[in-house]
């Protein structure tokens, strides 16, 4: 283990009141040590952000954009080291970690290129009316453990661009790469503009209820999102909530089975299924159900699982022990409620591995179908009537994403419009980009990002 990584508060890298070990999920052993904040340090971070905000807001928009571009370039320059660290703390295979770091830079630049000019709403003999975009003040950003760097900097970039300052809190199990970006940011941004504090899952409600915080941008589970909304209500803070998903994919009876199965696997097993917009329930037309199940079983049995730093690994471990335990419980439900046709057990080794799993003939009321599994375990359900399957797909409190697969775009388009989710894809699942608003319907969130 190297030196303890420090937090970024008021332009300085600081020790925490305590330190915390971070586990590598591929070995279940500590691989890094990080500083951990006390309540007083969280308050100091908010105070630093508050003090810095008027000066930052006075920096011209284009200059703030230039700061974001410099940050992107500096992240790119340390991309290799950041990606390897990300594999060790998060578990994802190296190519996925490299993509996450590259995307952090891509998104930072895309935000930097956005323009928010003053809009003239009316200009005549009676009135001149303008719409101005103003910063809110101090923004708290709270990130989950599945895409620690990408999600964090998708919050940082728009907040800073508009002249807000920020306190960022990574998830307790994935703070390492974020703190490394903090070291980078210290050399680029004025003091107090970006502050990063680490906790043991105990500072969230303090940060989100603080009277000096104007906005909370939260990504995480629906259960925690509701807690954030509750405490943020005390001062009516602005909120963006990006929460859980249980995305359905509906496969019509006219698809190319091999091509569709590959597309489904690419979405459902990326990041070991720990993607908010992964395909999490697959509904397949009766006529092609057996053929699709066979193809999925073949593809998924061939996915190599293991330590994300090993060449050829496609599915890494679950990110943390709690998620690993949940995944093992879903495997028990899978065995009881359906028929396992690939995987079906925990993987070999000390790490939090689950063999990539496909389950067919599973009941609609199985917890594996009803809940967000966040694991490499795909339930495949049969349907005979498309009208009825749209109802089944929509029969959930969540609505992040969804997809319809067909060789006729017109047919898919018709059904896609009836899926109740923030995003619906046709013939693929999980695509996102900075120019496309991203957010959830129902209990998958409030507001949009990008
Ligand atoms: P989580 O809700 O357990 O934790 C998310 C963050 O909230 C962590 O940083 C955690 O420390 C913090 N937190 C914990 N208690 C808090 C409180 N009371 N107040 C404020 N913050 C608190 O979520 P997770 O398990 O880290 O992430 C997985 C979940 O995130 C999944 O449900 C996934 O679908 C969702 N997610 C959603 C999106 C999206 O954009 N919609 C993206 C990624 C992940």
Boltz pocket constraint, residues with backbone or C-beta under 6 A from the ligand:
constraints:
  - pocket:
      binder: B
      contacts: [[A, 142], [A, 143], [A, 144], [A, 145], [A, 146], [A, 147], [A, 151], [A, 169], [A, 170], [A, 171], [A, 172], [A, 201], [A, 202], [A, 203], [A, 204], [A, 205], [A, 208], [A, 219], [A, 220], [A, 221], [A, 222], [A, 223], [A, 224], [A, 225], [A, 227], [A, 228], [A, 241], [A, 242], [A, 243], [A, 244], [A, 245], [A, 275], [A, 276], [A, 277], [A, 372], [A, 374], [A, 400], [A, 440], [A, 444], [A, 445]]
      max_distance: 6.0
